């Protein structure tokens, strides 16, 4: 199993209760429909996430963009106080973060326009990334959302038959995501970081 996601509390929680409960420095958690889920990533999952954070971070520094990558952060569902998502990589806008009412005390984002990029690395819970998270991030109007399926775990309707490693880059256009698919030697094209020179295969190799 790539990532173990399991309930850690029998008591159902609102997002505020979850944020009060969250044990600082003791793991990574998110709230899914009032249920606290502990996310336990494998080494390869972390390697892929680390590579992407480094590559994006280099672009942020090179272009002196007013962005940063938080060590931890929660994205609040737009129309519910029952869910909060913890992406593998998130890029935030320094200049806009002061408008976030829950950021300073809660490290929580409520406005998708303040998020420049979200990356989710697919694990055995792949329906979350392809369905639930995609729908939530689109409703929040997050500019760009990557689904990195480096082991080809997703459904065949997404990554083909036979399955193969795939990266989906969802970019917001007129309130809806337009999807671009990358495999093999394809250079992953990003609107947030147009000069990023990284092929799909370079990402996949890190996870082998």
N, C-alpha and C positions, 0 to 999 in steps of 0.2 A: 504494500500500500504506500502510495506516495505521500499522502497527507491524511492523518487521522483526524476526523472531525467527530467529536462526541460530546453529548451534553455533560456539563459539569455541575449543574445545579438542578435540583428537583423543582425548586420554586420558579415560576414564571416571573419575568421582570419586564418593566418598562425600560426604555433607553436611559432615563435618568437614574433609575435604580441600578442598572447595569454599570453605568459610568461611576456611580458611587462605590460599587462593589469591586470594580476592576483592580486586580492585584498588581500594582506597579512593579515592573522588573521580574515578574514571575511567569512569563509566557505571553502568548498571543491569543486573544479571544475576540469573538464577535457575537452579536445578538441576531438570531434568526427567528423571527416570529415569536418573540418573547422567550426564546430558549437560548441560554448561554452555551456557546460552542467553543471548545478549545481546539486550536489549530496547531498540529504538531507536524512540521514539515521535515522531510528527509534532507539529507545532505545535498543530493543532486538538485532538488527543488530550490534550495537556498543558493546553490551555485548559479543557477540560471537567473534567479532574482538579483543576485549580487552583480553578475555581469551587466545586466540591463541597467541597474542603478548606477554603476560606474560609467557606462557609456553615455547615458543621459546626463550624468553629473559633469562629465568632461565637456559636453556641448553647452551646458548651462554656464560653466566657467569661461569657456572659450568665447562665447558670444556676450558675456557679462549680462545675462538675462536676470531679471528680478524674480527668480524662481528658487525653490529649495525642495529637497526631498526629506520629509519628516521620518524620524526613526520609527514612530508609531503614530497612527491616526485612525479615526473612525469617520465614516461617511454616513450621515443620518439619512434614512429613507425619507423621501420628499413628503409623503402623505400619511406617515405613520410614526408612532413613538414606540413601535414594537421591534424595530430592526435597525442595526447599525453594522456597516460592512468594514472589514479591515483588509484592504487590498495589499498585494505583494509589493507593489511600487506605486507611489503617488507623488505627483509633482504639483506643488502649490505656488501661487503667485504672492510674493511678499507684499506687493503694493495693495492687494485686495484683502489680505487676511484680517486686517483690522475691522472689516465689516462683518466678520463672523462672530455672532453672539456667544458661541460655545467654545471658541478656540482657546482662549487664554487659560481657562480653568479646566477644560475638558478634552483638549486636542481633538475636537470634533468639528467637521465641516458640514454645513447645512445648505450651502449654495454651490451648485455644480459649476457655475461660471468661474469660480475661484480655483478650480482644478484644471490644470493644463493637460494632464495626462494621467490615466490610470492603467496599470498593467496587472492582469491576473494570470497566474501560471496554472495551467490545468492539472488537476489531480483526479483521483478516482471519483470525486464529487463533481464531475464535469458538467452535469446539467445546471448547477448553480451559475457557472461562468457563462455558459452559452445562452441561458434562458433568464434566470432570476436576476443576476447581476446586470446583464445587458439591458433588460427592461428598466431596472431601477436607474442605472446610469444614464440611459436615454431620457427618462422622465426628468432627471435632475439637470439635464442639458450639460453634462460633462463633455468637453470639447473632443476628447479622443480617448478611446478605450481599446487596449490590445488584449487579445486572448492568445496566449502562448501555449499551444498544445504540442510540446516538444517530444512527447512519446506517442502521439497519435491515439489518444484515449477517447476522444469525443465521438458522438454518434456519426454513423456513416453519411447521414444527410448533410453533415457539416464538413467532414474531412475525406469523404470519398470511400469507395469500395474497390479494392482493399484500403483499409485505413492507412493514412500516412501523416507524419508530423506536419503541422500547419500553423501559421500565424495569421490571425484575423486582426486587421486594423479597422476599427469602426470610427468614422469621423462624422461629426455632427454637421448636417446641412439642412437648413430650414426646419430645425427641430427634430430631425430624424437621422438615424445613423445610416451612412453609406458605407458598405463593407468592401474592403480589398483583402485579397488572400495572397499569402506569400509562402513559397516552398523552395527547397533546394538552394540554388544560387541566386534567387531573387533578392534584390536589395530591398529591405523593409522601408517603405515610404511613409514618412510621418509629416503631417502638417505642422505639428508642434516643434519638430526638430528636423527641418528639411535637409540639412547637411549631414545627418546621421548616416554613416557609411557602414552598415552592418547587414550581412546577409542572413537569411533564415537559417542556413546550414551552420553558420558560425554560432548561432544561438543553440541549435540542436546539439551540436558536438559537445558543448559544455555539460549537457545533461546526460550524456551517454556513460 
